[in-house]
Amino acid sequence: MKRSTFISTSSAAVTALLLGSLEAFAKDKQYMNSNAGFELKIMATNWGFDGSLDAYCAKAKKEGYDGIEIWWPMEKPAQDELFAALHAHGLDVGFLCAGQQSDFAAHLDLFRRMTTAAATNTVQRPLYINCHSGRDYFSYDQNKAFLDHTRELAAKTGITICHETHRSRILFAAPVARHYLENDPDLRVTFDVSHWCNVSESLLQDQAATVDLTLSRVDHIHARIGHPEGPQVNDPRAPEWKAAVDAHFAWWDKVVERKKKEGRRLTILTEFGPPDYMPTLPYTRQPLGDQWAINAHMMHILRSRYA
């Protein structure tokens, strides 16, 4: 039997064996009662999609996603293309915004212009704006300028603006994030805890208080499973990742339970990425998993468990 055939056949067999347990897992938290106003919106990522924007939106809609999360385009033609695709396929949108420059002043200027444009566009109001904000090497006061700007913009527009727990950014590690959270009661979080697992080389067992504080500020989740040695497991359906999967869902359960009690919207992005986030075979760089299928699997599990 060829190696590729063996891998394919073995994967199919394992998937079949796990199906029953995954369905049971998905239904485990369906007892959660929700107050009026709660809604769950699950978003698709275009990260790694090899095709046109319209084709991506069509595929996301067909798969059953509520919307997409995408970088805010700064050029008018790209904006027009995006809004046309969203309208054609009836999708909601969340915008990603960031600065990239190492120079603080230039970085902050781009970040302000990008977030303001995304929040005040008159074509389609985003469900949220997710910020890759600041840098881990900027000073506290420099990074605070990003938070001050988004606080003012959120108050002005009424749009949820969150800062992601992302490596290289302001909230790159749990103890660093705690300092910002304790000093800024208005700071709202995009919870991509996979990064923190990687940074701390743990499933954060020894930082429960910090994680709980963070969970109380979460409005948006990036549903990727990380582990102590990396920000993405090769396939969350594989049994060897059970401890990591269970830990992530335990954190997400707390956010969902709070949102249901509050009767407020929760947005979740399924964000398993392509190579090099997705591990690959050496020399060929063949991905070890199907990115779209893994994200779709996560979407269906999340919807069954929480909606």
ChimeraX commands (.cxc) that place a marker at each C-alpha (Angstrom):
marker #1 position 0.00,0.00,0.00 radius 0.5
marker #1 position 1.29,3.47,-0.87 radius 0.5
marker #1 position 2.13,5.80,2.01 radius 0.5
marker #1 position -0.43,8.37,0.90 radius 0.5
marker #1 position -3.13,5.68,0.62 radius 0.5
marker #1 position -2.23,4.32,4.04 radius 0.5
marker #1 position -2.43,7.77,5.61 radius 0.5
marker #1 position -5.78,8.46,3.95 radius 0.5
marker #1 position -7.25,5.08,4.90 radius 0.5
marker #1 position -5.96,5.26,8.46 radius 0.5
marker #1 position -7.31,8.78,8.92 radius 0.5
marker #1 position -10.74,7.73,7.67 radius 0.5
marker #1 position -10.80,4.78,10.05 radius 0.5
marker #1 position -9.82,6.88,13.04 radius 0.5
marker #1 position -12.41,9.51,12.13 radius 0.5
marker #1 position -15.12,6.86,11.97 radius 0.5
marker #1 position -14.13,5.44,15.35 radius 0.5
marker #1 position -14.18,8.90,16.96 radius 0.5
marker #1 position -17.48,10.06,15.47 radius 0.5
marker #1 position -19.69,8.79,18.28 radius 0.5
marker #1 position -17.54,10.29,21.03 radius 0.5
marker #1 position -17.28,13.62,19.19 radius 0.5
marker #1 position -21.05,13.84,18.83 radius 0.5
marker #1 position -21.44,13.15,22.54 radius 0.5
marker #1 position -18.82,15.78,23.32 radius 0.5
marker #1 position -20.60,18.35,21.16 radius 0.5
marker #1 position -23.87,17.84,23.03 radius 0.5
marker #1 position -22.29,17.86,26.49 radius 0.5
marker #1 position -23.05,21.53,27.25 radius 0.5
marker #1 position -26.44,21.82,25.58 radius 0.5
marker #1 position -28.06,22.06,29.01 radius 0.5
marker #1 position -26.81,25.63,29.37 radius 0.5
marker #1 position -29.83,27.93,29.62 radius 0.5
marker #1 position -29.64,31.22,27.79 radius 0.5
marker #1 position -31.43,34.50,28.37 radius 0.5
marker #1 position -33.07,36.45,25.57 radius 0.5
marker #1 position -30.51,38.25,23.47 radius 0.5
marker #1 position -27.87,35.54,23.38 radius 0.5
marker #1 position -26.73,34.58,19.93 radius 0.5
marker #1 position -23.75,32.66,18.63 radius 0.5
marker #1 position -22.08,33.76,15.43 radius 0.5
marker #1 position -19.40,31.46,14.02 radius 0.5
marker #1 position -17.01,32.98,11.51 radius 0.5
marker #1 position -14.76,31.54,8.81 radius 0.5
marker #1 position -11.18,32.57,8.13 radius 0.5
marker #1 position -9.81,33.20,4.64 radius 0.5
marker #1 position -6.29,32.49,5.93 radius 0.5
marker #1 position -4.87,29.88,3.58 radius 0.5
marker #1 position -7.79,29.91,1.15 radius 0.5
marker #1 position -6.50,29.61,-2.41 radius 0.5
marker #1 position -9.19,31.25,-4.50 radius 0.5
marker #1 position -11.16,34.42,-5.08 radius 0.5
marker #1 position -12.91,36.35,-2.34 radius 0.5
marker #1 position -16.29,35.51,-3.87 radius 0.5
marker #1 position -15.44,31.80,-3.97 radius 0.5
marker #1 position -14.34,31.95,-0.34 radius 0.5
marker #1 position -17.59,33.62,0.76 radius 0.5
marker #1 position -19.64,31.13,-1.26 radius 0.5
marker #1 position -17.85,28.19,0.36 radius 0.5
marker #1 position -18.20,29.66,3.86 radius 0.5
marker #1 position -21.93,30.18,3.35 radius 0.5
marker #1 position -22.43,26.68,1.95 radius 0.5
marker #1 position -20.53,25.16,4.88 radius 0.5
marker #1 position -22.88,26.86,7.34 radius 0.5
marker #1 position -20.81,29.76,8.70 radius 0.5
marker #1 position -22.58,32.96,9.78 radius 0.5
marker #1 position -19.86,35.25,8.48 radius 0.5
marker #1 position -16.18,35.80,7.86 radius 0.5
marker #1 position -13.28,37.44,9.65 radius 0.5
marker #1 position -10.94,39.28,7.31 radius 0.5
marker #1 position -8.34,42.04,7.33 radius 0.5
marker #1 position -9.84,45.45,6.74 radius 0.5
marker #1 position -8.74,46.48,3.22 radius 0.5
marker #1 position -7.35,50.01,3.08 radius 0.5
marker #1 position -7.89,50.49,-0.67 radius 0.5
marker #1 position -11.31,51.34,-2.12 radius 0.5
marker #1 position -11.34,48.69,-4.90 radius 0.5
marker #1 position -10.64,45.95,-2.36 radius 0.5
marker #1 position -13.37,47.30,-0.10 radius 0.5
marker #1 position -15.85,47.26,-2.96 radius 0.5
marker #1 position -14.94,43.65,-3.80 radius 0.5
marker #1 position -15.33,42.59,-0.17 radius 0.5
marker #1 position -18.69,44.25,0.39 radius 0.5
marker #1 position -20.03,42.87,-2.90 radius 0.5
marker #1 position -19.10,39.32,-1.86 radius 0.5
marker #1 position -20.58,39.74,1.63 radius 0.5
marker #1 position -23.84,41.07,0.16 radius 0.5
marker #1 position -24.05,38.38,-2.52 radius 0.5
marker #1 position -23.76,35.57,0.01 radius 0.5
marker #1 position -25.54,37.14,2.99 radius 0.5
marker #1 position -22.63,36.99,5.39 radius 0.5
marker #1 position -21.76,38.96,8.51 radius 0.5
marker #1 position -18.23,40.27,8.93 radius 0.5
marker #1 position -15.63,40.92,11.60 radius 0.5
marker #1 position -12.57,42.98,10.72 radius 0.5
marker #1 position -8.94,42.38,11.65 radius 0.5
marker #1 position -6.84,45.50,12.18 radius 0.5
marker #1 position -3.18,46.02,13.04 radius 0.5
marker #1 position -0.02,47.98,12.55 radius 0.5
marker #1 position 3.18,46.26,11.48 radius 0.5
marker #1 position 5.93,48.86,11.75 radius 0.5
marker #1 position 8.66,48.63,14.38 radius 0.5
marker #1 position 8.57,52.41,14.75 radius 0.5
marker #1 position 5.97,53.20,17.41 radius 0.5
marker #1 position 4.62,56.45,15.93 radius 0.5
marker #1 position 4.17,55.00,12.44 radius 0.5
marker #1 position 2.66,51.81,13.87 radius 0.5
marker #1 position 0.12,53.67,15.99 radius 0.5
marker #1 position -0.81,55.98,13.12 radius 0.5
marker #1 position -1.63,53.08,10.80 radius 0.5
marker #1 position -3.52,51.28,13.56 radius 0.5
marker #1 position -5.65,54.35,14.28 radius 0.5
marker #1 position -6.45,54.91,10.60 radius 0.5
marker #1 position -7.25,51.26,9.98 radius 0.5
marker #1 position -9.51,50.73,13.00 radius 0.5
marker #1 position -11.31,54.04,12.49 radius 0.5
marker #1 position -12.00,53.28,8.82 radius 0.5
marker #1 position -13.24,49.77,9.63 radius 0.5
marker #1 position -15.53,50.99,12.40 radius 0.5
marker #1 position -17.00,53.95,10.54 radius 0.5
marker #1 position -17.50,52.48,7.07 radius 0.5
marker #1 position -21.05,53.13,5.89 radius 0.5
marker #1 position -21.55,49.97,3.81 radius 0.5
marker #1 position -21.67,47.11,6.34 radius 0.5
marker #1 position -21.34,47.40,10.10 radius 0.5
marker #1 position -18.99,44.75,11.47 radius 0.5
marker #1 position -20.02,42.47,14.30 radius 0.5
marker #1 position -16.67,43.28,15.93 radius 0.5
marker #1 position -13.16,44.47,15.27 radius 0.5
marker #1 position -10.31,42.21,16.34 radius 0.5
marker #1 position -7.00,43.98,16.97 radius 0.5
marker #1 position -3.48,42.69,16.58 radius 0.5
marker #1 position -2.44,45.63,18.67 radius 0.5
marker #1 position 0.95,47.05,19.60 radius 0.5
marker #1 position 4.12,45.04,20.06 radius 0.5
marker #1 position 5.57,42.97,22.87 radius 0.5
marker #1 position 8.66,45.23,22.83 radius 0.5
marker #1 position 6.77,48.55,23.04 radius 0.5
marker #1 position 6.67,50.12,26.49 radius 0.5
marker #1 position 3.58,49.95,28.69 radius 0.5
marker #1 position 2.72,53.58,27.97 radius 0.5
marker #1 position 3.18,53.08,24.23 radius 0.5
marker #1 position 0.92,50.03,24.19 radius 0.5
marker #1 position -1.60,51.85,26.37 radius 0.5
marker #1 position -2.07,54.35,23.51 radius 0.5
marker #1 position -3.60,51.58,21.38 radius 0.5
marker #1 position -6.01,50.66,24.16 radius 0.5
marker #1 position -6.97,54.29,24.76 radius 0.5
marker #1 position -7.76,54.75,21.07 radius 0.5
marker #1 position -9.98,51.66,20.80 radius 0.5
marker #1 position -11.80,52.53,24.03 radius 0.5
marker #1 position -12.76,55.90,22.58 radius 0.5
marker #1 position -13.65,54.40,19.18 radius 0.5
marker #1 position -15.83,51.69,20.74 radius 0.5
marker #1 position -17.67,54.26,22.85 radius 0.5
marker #1 position -18.26,56.46,19.80 radius 0.5
marker #1 position -19.44,53.72,17.43 radius 0.5
marker #1 position -20.92,51.08,19.75 radius 0.5
marker #1 position -18.87,48.42,17.99 radius 0.5
marker #1 position -17.20,45.69,20.03 radius 0.5
marker #1 position -13.42,46.14,19.70 radius 0.5
marker #1 position -11.23,43.41,21.16 radius 0.5
marker #1 position -7.49,42.93,21.59 radius 0.5
marker #1 position -6.13,39.49,20.76 radius 0.5
marker #1 position -4.00,37.34,23.04 radius 0.5
marker #1 position -1.44,36.91,20.30 radius 0.5
marker #1 position 2.31,36.33,20.32 radius 0.5
marker #1 position 4.36,39.46,19.55 radius 0.5
marker #1 position 1.44,41.75,20.48 radius 0.5
marker #1 position 0.37,43.56,23.66 radius 0.5
marker #1 position -1.30,40.55,25.30 radius 0.5
marker #1 position 1.30,37.99,24.21 radius 0.5
marker #1 position 1.57,36.20,27.57 radius 0.5
marker #1 position -0.79,35.61,30.47 radius 0.5
marker #1 position 1.14,37.51,33.20 radius 0.5
marker #1 position 1.72,40.48,30.89 radius 0.5
marker #1 position -1.95,40.56,29.91 radius 0.5
marker #1 position -2.97,40.49,33.56 radius 0.5
marker #1 position -1.14,43.76,34.18 radius 0.5
marker #1 position -3.09,45.47,31.38 radius 0.5
marker #1 position -6.40,43.93,32.47 radius 0.5
marker #1 position -5.97,45.02,36.07 radius 0.5
marker #1 position -5.19,48.58,34.99 radius 0.5
marker #1 position -7.84,48.92,32.28 radius 0.5
marker #1 position -11.36,47.81,33.25 radius 0.5
marker #1 position -12.62,48.57,29.72 radius 0.5
marker #1 position -10.17,46.27,27.95 radius 0.5
marker #1 position -12.04,43.64,25.92 radius 0.5
marker #1 position -10.33,40.48,24.73 radius 0.5
marker #1 position -10.18,38.19,21.73 radius 0.5
marker #1 position -9.26,34.93,23.44 radius 0.5
marker #1 position -6.77,32.99,21.35 radius 0.5
marker #1 position -5.37,31.04,24.26 radius 0.5
marker #1 position -3.35,28.75,21.96 radius 0.5
marker #1 position -0.65,31.42,21.97 radius 0.5
marker #1 position -0.45,31.50,25.75 radius 0.5
marker #1 position -0.10,27.71,25.88 radius 0.5
marker #1 position 2.83,27.99,23.50 radius 0.5
marker #1 position 4.47,30.92,25.31 radius 0.5
marker #1 position 4.16,29.34,28.76 radius 0.5
marker #1 position 4.88,25.76,27.62 radius 0.5
marker #1 position 1.86,24.60,29.57 radius 0.5
marker #1 position -1.90,24.32,29.56 radius 0.5
marker #1 position -1.83,27.20,32.06 radius 0.5
marker #1 position -2.62,24.99,35.06 radius 0.5
marker #1 position -0.56,27.27,37.30 radius 0.5
marker #1 position -2.15,30.51,36.05 radius 0.5
marker #1 position -5.84,29.78,36.65 radius 0.5
marker #1 position -6.56,33.12,38.34 radius 0.5
marker #1 position -5.13,35.06,35.41 radius 0.5
marker #1 position -7.08,32.96,32.91 radius 0.5
marker #1 position -10.31,33.47,34.88 radius 0.5
marker #1 position -9.77,37.23,34.93 radius 0.5
marker #1 position -9.21,37.16,31.18 radius 0.5
marker #1 position -12.30,35.04,30.55 radius 0.5
marker #1 position -14.43,37.67,32.26 radius 0.5
marker #1 position -13.40,40.16,29.52 radius 0.5
marker #1 position -13.76,37.93,26.46 radius 0.5
marker #1 position -16.17,38.98,23.69 radius 0.5
marker #1 position -14.62,37.03,20.80 radius 0.5
marker #1 position -12.88,33.65,20.61 radius 0.5
marker #1 position -10.38,32.24,18.15 radius 0.5
marker #1 position -11.12,28.52,18.31 radius 0.5
marker #1 position -7.76,26.99,17.57 radius 0.5
marker #1 position -6.29,24.30,19.83 radius 0.5
marker #1 position -2.75,24.97,20.98 radius 0.5
marker #1 position -0.42,22.88,23.11 radius 0.5
marker #1 position 2.66,23.45,25.26 radius 0.5
marker #1 position 5.04,23.21,22.29 radius 0.5
marker #1 position 3.07,25.01,19.61 radius 0.5
marker #1 position 0.06,27.19,18.76 radius 0.5
marker #1 position -1.76,24.52,16.74 radius 0.5
marker #1 position -2.22,20.78,17.07 radius 0.5
marker #1 position -2.08,18.90,13.78 radius 0.5
marker #1 position -5.68,17.68,14.06 radius 0.5
marker #1 position -7.94,18.22,17.11 radius 0.5
marker #1 position -9.84,15.04,16.25 radius 0.5
marker #1 position -6.78,12.90,17.01 radius 0.5
marker #1 position -7.00,11.20,20.44 radius 0.5
marker #1 position -3.48,12.19,21.48 radius 0.5
marker #1 position -4.66,15.81,21.80 radius 0.5
marker #1 position -7.54,15.07,24.16 radius 0.5
marker #1 position -6.01,16.92,27.13 radius 0.5
marker #1 position -5.44,20.06,25.07 radius 0.5
marker #1 position -8.90,19.91,23.48 radius 0.5
marker #1 position -10.57,19.41,26.87 radius 0.5
marker #1 position -8.65,22.34,28.36 radius 0.5
marker #1 position -9.63,24.72,25.56 radius 0.5
marker #1 position -13.29,23.75,25.65 radius 0.5
marker #1 position -13.34,24.14,29.44 radius 0.5
marker #1 position -12.19,27.74,28.98 radius 0.5
marker #1 position -14.64,28.40,26.16 radius 0.5
marker #1 position -17.48,26.86,28.18 radius 0.5
marker #1 position -17.02,29.56,30.82 radius 0.5
marker #1 position -17.27,32.33,28.25 radius 0.5
marker #1 position -20.38,30.84,26.68 radius 0.5
marker #1 position -22.04,30.34,30.05 radius 0.5
marker #1 position -21.42,34.00,30.94 radius 0.5
marker #1 position -22.70,35.25,27.59 radius 0.5
marker #1 position -25.83,33.13,27.89 radius 0.5
marker #1 position -26.53,34.49,31.37 radius 0.5
marker #1 position -25.98,38.05,30.14 radius 0.5
marker #1 position -28.10,37.48,27.04 radius 0.5
marker #1 position -25.37,38.87,24.78 radius 0.5
marker #1 position -23.79,37.90,21.48 radius 0.5
marker #1 position -20.66,35.78,21.28 radius 0.5
marker #1 position -18.59,35.53,18.12 radius 0.5
marker #1 position -16.18,32.65,17.45 radius 0.5
marker #1 position -13.69,32.25,14.62 radius 0.5
marker #1 position -12.49,28.78,13.66 radius 0.5
marker #1 position -8.83,29.52,12.96 radius 0.5
marker #1 position -6.76,26.46,12.27 radius 0.5
marker #1 position -4.17,27.78,9.84 radius 0.5
marker #1 position -2.31,26.56,6.76 radius 0.5
marker #1 position 1.42,25.72,6.65 radius 0.5
marker #1 position 3.49,26.64,8.57 radius 0.5
marker #1 position 0.90,26.68,11.36 radius 0.5
marker #1 position -0.27,23.36,9.98 radius 0.5
marker #1 position 2.58,20.84,10.43 radius 0.5
marker #1 position 3.89,19.38,7.20 radius 0.5
marker #1 position 5.88,16.41,5.97 radius 0.5
marker #1 position 9.56,17.19,5.44 radius 0.5
marker #1 position 10.82,17.98,1.94 radius 0.5
marker #1 position 7.37,17.87,0.32 radius 0.5
marker #1 position 5.73,20.33,2.76 radius 0.5
marker #1 position 2.55,18.30,2.37 radius 0.5
marker #1 position 0.11,19.36,5.14 radius 0.5
marker #1 position -0.62,16.70,7.73 radius 0.5
marker #1 position -4.29,17.70,7.82 radius 0.5
marker #1 position -7.03,19.30,5.76 radius 0.5
marker #1 position -7.29,22.88,7.03 radius 0.5
marker #1 position -10.78,23.56,5.72 radius 0.5
marker #1 position -12.16,20.23,6.99 radius 0.5
marker #1 position -10.66,20.79,10.45 radius 0.5
marker #1 position -12.13,24.28,10.71 radius 0.5
marker #1 position -15.51,23.05,9.48 radius 0.5
marker #1 position -15.37,20.25,12.06 radius 0.5
marker #1 position -14.71,22.82,14.79 radius 0.5
marker #1 position -17.58,24.99,13.55 radius 0.5
marker #1 position -20.08,22.12,13.70 radius 0.5
marker #1 position -18.87,20.99,17.13 radius 0.5
marker #1 position -19.11,24.54,18.50 radius 0.5
marker #1 position -22.58,25.09,17.08 radius 0.5
marker #1 position -23.87,21.77,18.39 radius 0.5
marker #1 position -22.32,22.30,21.84 radius 0.5
marker #1 position -23.26,25.94,22.36 radius 0.5
marker #1 position -26.13,27.02,20.10 radius 0.5
marker link #1:1,2 radius 0.2
marker link #1:2,3 radius 0.2
marker link #1:3,4 radius 0.2
marker link #1:4,5 radius 0.2
marker link #1:5,6 radius 0.2
marker link #1:6,7 radius 0.2
marker link #1:7,8 radius 0.2
marker link #1:8,9 radius 0.2
marker link #1:9,10 radius 0.2
marker link #1:10,11 radius 0.2
marker link #1:11,12 radius 0.2
marker link #1:12,13 radius 0.2
marker link #1:13,14 radius 0.2
marker link #1:14,15 radius 0.2
marker link #1:15,16 radius 0.2
marker link #1:16,17 radius 0.2
marker link #1:17,18 radius 0.2
marker link #1:18,19 radius 0.2
marker link #1:19,20 radius 0.2
marker link #1:20,21 radius 0.2
marker link #1:21,22 radius 0.2
marker link #1:22,23 radius 0.2
marker link #1:23,24 radius 0.2
marker link #1:24,25 radius 0.2
marker link #1:25,26 radius 0.2
marker link #1:26,27 radius 0.2
marker link #1:27,28 radius 0.2
marker link #1:28,29 radius 0.2
marker link #1:29,30 radius 0.2
marker link #1:30,31 radius 0.2
marker link #1:31,32 radius 0.2
marker link #1:32,33 radius 0.2
marker link #1:33,34 radius 0.2
marker link #1:34,35 radius 0.2
marker link #1:35,36 radius 0.2
marker link #1:36,37 radius 0.2
marker link #1:37,38 radius 0.2
marker link #1:38,39 radius 0.2
marker link #1:39,40 radius 0.2
marker link #1:40,41 radius 0.2
marker link #1:41,42 radius 0.2
marker link #1:42,43 radius 0.2
marker link #1:43,44 radius 0.2
marker link #1:44,45 radius 0.2
marker link #1:45,46 radius 0.2
marker link #1:46,47 radius 0.2
marker link #1:47,48 radius 0.2
marker link #1:48,49 radius 0.2
marker link #1:49,50 radius 0.2
marker link #1:50,51 radius 0.2
marker link #1:51,52 radius 0.2
marker link #1:52,53 radius 0.2
marker link #1:53,54 radius 0.2
marker link #1:54,55 radius 0.2
marker link #1:55,56 radius 0.2
marker link #1:56,57 radius 0.2
marker link #1:57,58 radius 0.2
marker link #1:58,59 radius 0.2
marker link #1:59,60 radius 0.2
marker link #1:60,61 radius 0.2
marker link #1:61,62 radius 0.2
marker link #1:62,63 radius 0.2
marker link #1:63,64 radius 0.2
marker link #1:64,65 radius 0.2
marker link #1:65,66 radius 0.2
marker link #1:66,67 radius 0.2
marker link #1:67,68 radius 0.2
marker link #1:68,69 radius 0.2
marker link #1:69,70 radius 0.2
marker link #1:70,71 radius 0.2
marker link #1:71,72 radius 0.2
marker link #1:72,73 radius 0.2
marker link #1:73,74 radius 0.2
marker link #1:74,75 radius 0.2
marker link #1:75,76 radius 0.2
marker link #1:76,77 radius 0.2
marker link #1:77,78 radius 0.2
marker link #1:78,79 radius 0.2
marker link #1:79,80 radius 0.2
marker link #1:80,81 radius 0.2
marker link #1:81,82 radius 0.2
marker link #1:82,83 radius 0.2
marker link #1:83,84 radius 0.2
marker link #1:84,85 radius 0.2
marker link #1:85,86 radius 0.2
marker link #1:86,87 radius 0.2
marker link #1:87,88 radius 0.2
marker link #1:88,89 radius 0.2
marker link #1:89,90 radius 0.2
marker link #1:90,91 radius 0.2
marker link #1:91,92 radius 0.2
marker link #1:92,93 radius 0.2
marker link #1:93,94 radius 0.2
marker link #1:94,95 radius 0.2
marker link #1:95,96 radius 0.2
marker link #1:96,97 radius 0.2
marker link #1:97,98 radius 0.2
marker link #1:98,99 radius 0.2
marker link #1:99,100 radius 0.2
marker link #1:100,101 radius 0.2
marker link #1:101,102 radius 0.2
marker link #1:102,103 radius 0.2
marker link #1:103,104 radius 0.2
marker link #1:104,105 radius 0.2
marker link #1:105,106 radius 0.2
marker link #1:106,107 radius 0.2
marker link #1:107,108 radius 0.2
marker link #1:108,109 radius 0.2
marker link #1:109,110 radius 0.2
marker link #1:110,111 radius 0.2
marker link #1:111,112 radius 0.2
marker link #1:112,113 radius 0.2
marker link #1:113,114 radius 0.2
marker link #1:114,115 radius 0.2
marker link #1:115,116 radius 0.2
marker link #1:116,117 radius 0.2
marker link #1:117,118 radius 0.2
marker link #1:118,119 radius 0.2
marker link #1:119,120 radius 0.2
marker link #1:120,121 radius 0.2
marker link #1:121,122 radius 0.2
marker link #1:122,123 radius 0.2
marker link #1:123,124 radius 0.2
marker link #1:124,125 radius 0.2
marker link #1:125,126 radius 0.2
marker link #1:126,127 radius 0.2
marker link #1:127,128 radius 0.2
marker link #1:128,129 radius 0.2
marker link #1:129,130 radius 0.2
marker link #1:130,131 radius 0.2
marker link #1:131,132 radius 0.2
marker link #1:132,133 radius 0.2
marker link #1:133,134 radius 0.2
marker link #1:134,135 radius 0.2
marker link #1:135,136 radius 0.2
marker link #1:136,137 radius 0.2
marker link #1:137,138 radius 0.2
marker link #1:138,139 radius 0.2
marker link #1:139,140 radius 0.2
marker link #1:140,141 radius 0.2
marker link #1:141,142 radius 0.2
marker link #1:142,143 radius 0.2
marker link #1:143,144 radius 0.2
marker link #1:144,145 radius 0.2
marker link #1:145,146 radius 0.2
marker link #1:146,147 radius 0.2
marker link #1:147,148 radius 0.2
marker link #1:148,149 radius 0.2
marker link #1:149,150 radius 0.2
marker link #1:150,151 radius 0.2
marker link #1:151,152 radius 0.2
marker link #1:152,153 radius 0.2
marker link #1:153,154 radius 0.2
marker link #1:154,155 radius 0.2
marker link #1:155,156 radius 0.2
marker link #1:156,157 radius 0.2
marker link #1:157,158 radius 0.2
marker link #1:158,159 radius 0.2
marker link #1:159,160 radius 0.2
marker link #1:160,161 radius 0.2
marker link #1:161,162 radius 0.2
marker link #1:162,163 radius 0.2
marker link #1:163,164 radius 0.2
marker link #1:164,165 radius 0.2
marker link #1:165,166 radius 0.2
marker link #1:166,167 radius 0.2
marker link #1:167,168 radius 0.2
marker link #1:168,169 radius 0.2
marker link #1:169,170 radius 0.2
marker link #1:170,171 radius 0.2
marker link #1:171,172 radius 0.2
marker link #1:172,173 radius 0.2
marker link #1:173,174 radius 0.2
marker link #1:174,175 radius 0.2
marker link #1:175,176 radius 0.2
marker link #1:176,177 radius 0.2
marker link #1:177,178 radius 0.2
marker link #1:178,179 radius 0.2
marker link #1:179,180 radius 0.2
marker link #1:180,181 radius 0.2
marker link #1:181,182 radius 0.2
marker link #1:182,183 radius 0.2
marker link #1:183,184 radius 0.2
marker link #1:184,185 radius 0.2
marker link #1:185,186 radius 0.2
marker link #1:186,187 radius 0.2
marker link #1:187,188 radius 0.2
marker link #1:188,189 radius 0.2
marker link #1:189,190 radius 0.2
marker link #1:190,191 radius 0.2
marker link #1:191,192 radius 0.2
marker link #1:192,193 radius 0.2
marker link #1:193,194 radius 0.2
marker link #1:194,195 radius 0.2
marker link #1:195,196 radius 0.2
marker link #1:196,197 radius 0.2
marker link #1:197,198 radius 0.2
marker link #1:198,199 radius 0.2
marker link #1:199,200 radius 0.2
marker link #1:200,201 radius 0.2
marker link #1:201,202 radius 0.2
marker link #1:202,203 radius 0.2
marker link #1:203,204 radius 0.2
marker link #1:204,205 radius 0.2
marker link #1:205,206 radius 0.2
marker link #1:206,207 radius 0.2
marker link #1:207,208 radius 0.2
marker link #1:208,209 radius 0.2
marker link #1:209,210 radius 0.2
marker link #1:210,211 radius 0.2
marker link #1:211,212 radius 0.2
marker link #1:212,213 radius 0.2
marker link #1:213,214 radius 0.2
marker link #1:214,215 radius 0.2
marker link #1:215,216 radius 0.2
marker link #1:216,217 radius 0.2
marker link #1:217,218 radius 0.2
marker link #1:218,219 radius 0.2
marker link #1:219,220 radius 0.2
marker link #1:220,221 radius 0.2
marker link #1:221,222 radius 0.2
marker link #1:222,223 radius 0.2
marker link #1:223,224 radius 0.2
marker link #1:224,225 radius 0.2
marker link #1:225,226 radius 0.2
marker link #1:226,227 radius 0.2
marker link #1:227,228 radius 0.2
marker link #1:228,229 radius 0.2
marker link #1:229,230 radius 0.2
marker link #1:230,231 radius 0.2
marker link #1:231,232 radius 0.2
marker link #1:232,233 radius 0.2
marker link #1:233,234 radius 0.2
marker link #1:234,235 radius 0.2
marker link #1:235,236 radius 0.2
marker link #1:236,237 radius 0.2
marker link #1:237,238 radius 0.2
marker link #1:238,239 radius 0.2
marker link #1:239,240 radius 0.2
marker link #1:240,241 radius 0.2
marker link #1:241,242 radius 0.2
marker link #1:242,243 radius 0.2
marker link #1:243,244 radius 0.2
marker link #1:244,245 radius 0.2
marker link #1:245,246 radius 0.2
marker link #1:246,247 radius 0.2
marker link #1:247,248 radius 0.2
marker link #1:248,249 radius 0.2
marker link #1:249,250 radius 0.2
marker link #1:250,251 radius 0.2
marker link #1:251,252 radius 0.2
marker link #1:252,253 radius 0.2
marker link #1:253,254 radius 0.2
marker link #1:254,255 radius 0.2
marker link #1:255,256 radius 0.2
marker link #1:256,257 radius 0.2
marker link #1:257,258 radius 0.2
marker link #1:258,259 radius 0.2
marker link #1:259,260 radius 0.2
marker link #1:260,261 radius 0.2
marker link #1:261,262 radius 0.2
marker link #1:262,263 radius 0.2
marker link #1:263,264 radius 0.2
marker link #1:264,265 radius 0.2
marker link #1:265,266 radius 0.2
marker link #1:266,267 radius 0.2
marker link #1:267,268 radius 0.2
marker link #1:268,269 radius 0.2
marker link #1:269,270 radius 0.2
marker link #1:270,271 radius 0.2
marker link #1:271,272 radius 0.2
marker link #1:272,273 radius 0.2
marker link #1:273,274 radius 0.2
marker link #1:274,275 radius 0.2
marker link #1:275,276 radius 0.2
marker link #1:276,277 radius 0.2
marker link #1:277,278 radius 0.2
marker link #1:278,279 radius 0.2
marker link #1:279,280 radius 0.2
marker link #1:280,281 radius 0.2
marker link #1:281,282 radius 0.2
marker link #1:282,283 radius 0.2
marker link #1:283,284 radius 0.2
marker link #1:284,285 radius 0.2
marker link #1:285,286 radius 0.2
marker link #1:286,287 radius 0.2
marker link #1:287,288 radius 0.2
marker link #1:288,289 radius 0.2
marker link #1:289,290 radius 0.2
marker link #1:290,291 radius 0.2
marker link #1:291,292 radius 0.2
marker link #1:292,293 radius 0.2
marker link #1:293,294 radius 0.2
marker link #1:294,295 radius 0.2
marker link #1:295,296 radius 0.2
marker link #1:296,297 radius 0.2
marker link #1:297,298 radius 0.2
marker link #1:298,299 radius 0.2
marker link #1:299,300 radius 0.2
marker link #1:300,301 radius 0.2
marker link #1:301,302 radius 0.2
marker link #1:302,303 radius 0.2
marker link #1:303,304 radius 0.2
marker link #1:304,305 radius 0.2
marker link #1:305,306 radius 0.2
marker link #1:306,307 radius 0.2
view
